[in-house]
Amino acid sequence: MQTWERDIRAREEENRAAFLAGDVAVLDRLWTDDFLVNSPLSLVNDKPRTLALLEAGRIRHTSLTYEIERMSCHGDVVVVMGRDRVTDGPEKVVSHRRFTNLWRLEEGAWRCFARHANVTSQELAA
C-alpha cells in the first residue's frame, strides 16, 4: 500500500468518527475552507452550513459504517468512492448510500474539499 493510500484511509476513518461524534473541531481541520457537500437531501451545503447543521443536531447519525471500493490518486488530489450505511433518528431509519469524497494535499496535509452522497435504499432497523 502506498503512503498516500494509507494516509487517505486514516483521514477517511478520522472523518467518519468525527462526523459520528459531532466533533466540529476535527471536521473543521479535515475539511478545506471551500468544502462543499452534495447531500443525500438534494442540497448543496458549504462547510459553515454543514458544520452548523451538525452542531445543532439537525444532522446526527447513531451509526455510520463505510466500505471504500476504489481510490485513485491524481497528483495532489485523491478520489475515494464507495458505499456507506447510516442509522438516523429515534425510529432508526437505515440508509444505504453511495459516496464520493475528494481529498486535496494542502501544506502537507490531506483535506477533504468535496463530497457527494446519495441514498440507494432505506429500511427500518429491527
C-alpha positions as CSV (number, residue, x, y, z in Angstrom):
1,M,0.0,0.0,0.0
2,Q,1.4,3.4,-1.0
3,T,1.8,6.2,1.6
4,W,-1.0,8.4,0.1
5,E,-3.4,5.4,0.3
6,R,-2.6,4.8,4.0
7,D,-2.9,8.5,4.7
8,I,-6.3,8.8,3.0
9,R,-7.7,5.7,4.7
10,A,-6.7,7.2,8.0
11,R,-8.3,10.5,7.1
12,E,-11.5,8.8,6.0
13,E,-11.7,7.0,9.3
14,E,-10.9,10.1,11.3
15,N,-13.6,11.9,9.3
16,R,-16.2,9.1,9.9
17,A,-15.5,9.1,13.7
18,A,-15.6,12.9,13.9
19,F,-18.9,13.1,12.0
20,L,-20.5,10.4,14.1
21,A,-19.4,12.2,17.3
22,G,-20.4,15.6,16.0
23,D,-16.8,16.8,16.5
24,V,-16.8,20.0,14.5
25,A,-13.3,21.0,15.6
26,V,-11.8,17.9,13.9
27,L,-14.1,18.3,10.8
28,D,-13.0,21.9,10.6
29,R,-9.4,20.7,10.4
30,L,-10.1,17.9,8.0
31,W,-12.3,19.9,5.5
32,T,-10.9,22.8,3.3
33,D,-12.5,26.2,3.7
34,D,-14.1,25.8,0.3
35,F,-15.6,22.4,1.2
36,L,-18.9,21.5,-0.5
37,V,-21.2,18.6,0.0
38,N,-23.9,17.4,-2.4
39,S,-26.0,15.9,0.4
40,P,-28.5,13.0,0.3
41,L,-31.2,15.6,1.0
42,S,-30.7,17.0,-2.5
43,L,-29.0,20.1,-1.1
44,V,-25.5,21.5,-1.7
45,N,-24.1,22.8,1.5
46,D,-20.8,24.6,2.2
47,K,-18.6,24.0,5.1
48,P,-20.1,26.6,7.5
49,R,-23.6,25.4,6.8
50,T,-22.7,21.7,7.2
51,L,-20.9,22.3,10.5
52,A,-23.8,24.4,11.8
53,L,-26.3,21.7,11.0
54,L,-24.1,19.1,12.7
55,E,-23.5,21.3,15.8
56,A,-27.2,22.0,16.1
57,G,-28.0,18.3,15.9
58,R,-30.0,18.7,12.7
59,I,-27.6,16.1,11.1
60,R,-26.9,13.3,13.5
61,H,-26.2,9.6,12.8
62,T,-26.4,7.0,15.5
63,S,-24.2,4.7,13.4
64,L,-22.1,5.1,10.3
65,T,-20.1,2.4,8.6
66,Y,-18.5,2.5,5.1
67,E,-16.6,0.5,2.6
68,I,-14.1,2.1,0.2
69,E,-14.4,0.4,-3.1
70,R,-11.9,2.4,-5.1
71,M,-9.3,5.1,-4.6
72,S,-7.2,6.9,-7.2
73,C,-4.5,9.5,-6.9
74,H,-4.2,12.3,-9.4
75,G,-1.2,14.3,-8.2
76,D,-2.4,16.3,-5.2
77,V,-6.0,15.0,-5.4
78,V,-7.4,11.7,-4.4
79,V,-10.8,10.4,-5.4
80,V,-12.5,8.0,-2.9
81,M,-15.6,6.0,-4.0
82,G,-17.7,3.5,-2.1
83,R,-20.8,2.8,-0.1
84,D,-21.9,3.5,3.4
85,R,-24.7,2.7,5.8
86,V,-26.1,5.2,8.3
87,T,-28.7,4.9,11.0
88,D,-30.7,8.1,11.9
89,G,-33.3,9.2,14.4
90,P,-35.3,7.6,17.1
91,E,-37.1,5.5,14.5
92,K,-33.7,4.1,13.5
93,V,-34.0,4.6,9.8
94,V,-31.2,2.8,8.0
95,S,-30.0,4.4,4.7
96,H,-27.7,2.7,2.3
97,R,-25.8,5.2,0.2
98,R,-23.2,5.7,-2.5
99,F,-20.5,8.3,-1.9
100,T,-17.6,10.1,-3.4
101,N,-15.1,12.1,-1.4
102,L,-12.4,14.3,-2.9
103,W,-9.2,15.0,-0.9
104,R,-6.5,17.5,-1.7
105,L,-3.0,17.8,-0.3
106,E,-2.6,21.2,1.3
107,E,0.6,22.2,3.0
108,G,1.5,18.6,3.7
109,A,-2.0,17.6,5.0
110,W,-4.8,15.8,3.2
111,R,-8.1,17.7,3.4
112,C,-11.5,16.9,2.0
113,F,-12.8,19.6,-0.4
114,A,-15.9,17.9,-1.8
115,R,-18.3,15.1,-1.0
116,H,-21.3,13.6,-2.8
117,A,-23.6,11.1,-1.2
118,N,-26.9,9.7,-2.4
119,V,-29.4,7.2,-0.8
120,T,-29.9,4.0,-2.7
121,S,-32.3,2.4,-0.2
122,Q,-33.9,2.9,3.2
123,E,-35.3,0.5,5.8
124,L,-36.4,0.5,9.4
125,A,-33.9,-1.2,11.7
126,A,-35.3,-4.3,13.5
